[in-house]
Amino acid sequence: MKVLWAPWRIEYITKERESGCVFCDTPNKDDDRKNLILYRGKTCFIILNRYPYTNGHLMAVPYKHTNDLNNLSTEERAELLDLTIKSKNALGVMKPNGFNIGMNLGKVAGAGIDDHLHFHIVPRWDGDTNFMPVLGSVKVMPEYLDQTYDKLIEALESN
């Protein structure tokens, strides 16, 4: 039997959960690259998912801490959708064949962070779902996060 290693994943599985909200705390830190923030808007920001479903998995997040879409102003809603579209467009540099774009509202709906709403923008490629996750419980990630960050920061700055 062959063994595949995904050591980056153990950090997520075993790390102590910090108090506070990652989507409120991260934008207050200085090093955008280290914190994977790709773009800062007036009311929302784009961040690369540290524990992605696929390479290039982005999230568009309002600065306002809320889990209810009704609590966002018209301006916040508009920018959240604009940054979701901007994310999708930037991901074009990765040549995906499609996208999953959506929001999980509440734990039962699959939200890992259920107290601060956010859109997931997930690039997809033909054949990216195969026997590995099904039989081996392993997801193969072909690129490091810092390499993906470099591709996407350039794409976001150019559009």
C-alpha positions in Angstrom: 0.0 0.0 0.0 1.2 3.5 -0.9 1.0 6.2 1.7 0.2 9.8 0.8 1.1 12.6 3.2 -1.0 15.7 3.8 0.8 17.2 6.8 -0.7 20.6 6.4 -4.1 19.1 7.4 -3.0 18.0 10.9 -2.7 21.6 12.0 -6.5 22.1 11.4 -7.4 18.8 13.0 -5.3 19.2 16.2 -4.9 22.9 16.8 -6.5 24.5 19.8 -9.5 26.6 18.7 -8.8 30.2 19.4 -11.3 32.4 21.1 -12.8 35.2 19.0 -13.6 35.2 15.4 -11.0 34.5 12.7 -12.8 36.7 10.2 -12.8 39.6 12.6 -9.3 39.1 14.0 -7.4 38.4 10.7 -8.1 41.7 9.0 -6.7 43.5 12.0 -3.3 41.9 11.6 -0.5 43.6 9.5 0.9 40.9 7.2 -1.7 40.2 4.5 0.5 37.6 2.8 1.0 35.6 6.0 -2.7 35.9 6.8 -3.7 35.1 3.2 -5.7 38.3 2.7 -5.7 38.9 -1.1 -7.8 42.0 -1.3 -9.3 44.6 1.1 -12.4 46.4 0.1 -14.4 49.1 2.0 -16.8 46.7 3.7 -15.5 43.2 2.8 -12.3 41.4 2.0 -11.1 38.4 0.0 -9.0 35.7 1.8 -7.5 32.4 0.6 -8.8 29.5 2.6 -6.0 28.0 4.8 -7.7 24.6 4.7 -9.0 24.5 1.1 -11.4 22.1 -0.6 -9.3 22.6 -3.8 -6.4 24.9 -4.7 -7.5 28.4 -5.1 -10.4 28.1 -2.6 -11.3 31.7 -1.8 -13.7 33.4 0.6 -15.4 36.8 0.3 -16.1 38.0 3.8 -17.8 41.1 5.3 -15.9 42.9 8.0 -19.1 43.1 10.0 -19.5 40.2 12.4 -22.8 38.7 11.6 -24.4 35.3 10.7 -27.5 36.9 9.2 -27.7 38.4 5.7 -30.4 40.7 6.9 -27.9 42.4 9.1 -25.8 43.6 6.2 -26.4 47.0 4.7 -27.2 47.4 1.0 -23.6 48.6 0.5 -22.1 45.6 2.3 -24.3 43.1 0.3 -23.3 44.8 -3.0 -19.6 44.7 -2.1 -19.8 41.1 -0.9 -21.3 40.0 -4.2 -18.8 42.2 -6.2 -15.9 40.6 -4.4 -17.3 37.1 -5.0 -17.4 37.9 -8.7 -13.9 39.5 -8.5 -12.7 36.3 -6.9 -14.2 34.1 -9.6 -12.6 36.3 -12.3 -9.2 36.2 -10.7 -9.4 32.4 -10.4 -9.4 32.3 -14.2 -5.6 32.3 -14.1 -5.9 28.8 -12.7 -7.9 27.6 -15.7 -10.8 25.9 -13.9 -13.5 24.2 -15.8 -16.2 25.4 -13.3 -16.9 26.8 -9.8 -18.8 26.1 -6.7 -19.9 29.4 -5.2 -22.0 29.5 -2.1 -22.6 30.1 1.5 -23.3 27.7 4.4 -25.5 29.3 6.9 -25.5 27.4 10.2 -23.7 24.3 11.5 -26.3 22.0 10.1 -25.8 23.5 6.7 -22.1 22.7 6.9 -20.7 26.1 8.1 -17.3 25.5 9.8 -17.4 29.1 11.0 -21.1 29.7 11.6 -21.1 33.0 13.5 -19.6 35.1 10.6 -21.1 34.6 7.2 -18.9 34.4 4.1 -19.1 33.2 0.5 -16.9 30.3 -0.7 -15.5 30.5 -4.2 -14.1 27.1 -5.1 -12.6 26.4 -8.5 -13.2 23.0 -10.0 -11.5 21.0 -12.7 -12.7 18.0 -14.8 -11.6 14.9 -12.8 -10.8 16.7 -9.5 -13.1 14.3 -7.7 -11.8 10.8 -7.9 -11.1 7.7 -5.8 -8.7 9.4 -3.4 -11.2 11.1 -1.2 -13.7 8.3 -1.5 -11.4 5.3 -0.8 -8.4 6.8 0.8 -9.9 9.7 2.8 -7.1 11.8 1.2 -7.3 15.0 -0.8 -4.3 15.7 -3.1 -3.4 19.4 -3.3 -1.0 20.0 -6.2 0.2 23.4 -5.1 1.4 25.2 -1.9 -0.8 28.0 -0.6 2.0 30.6 -1.1 2.3 29.7 -4.8 -1.5 30.0 -5.2 -1.4 33.3 -3.3 1.2 34.7 -5.7 -0.9 33.8 -8.7 -4.1 35.2 -7.3 -2.7 38.5 -5.9 -1.4 39.3 -9.3 -4.7 38.5 -11.0 -6.7 40.5 -8.4 -4.5 43.5 -8.9 -4.9 43.4 -12.6 -8.7 43.4 -12.7 
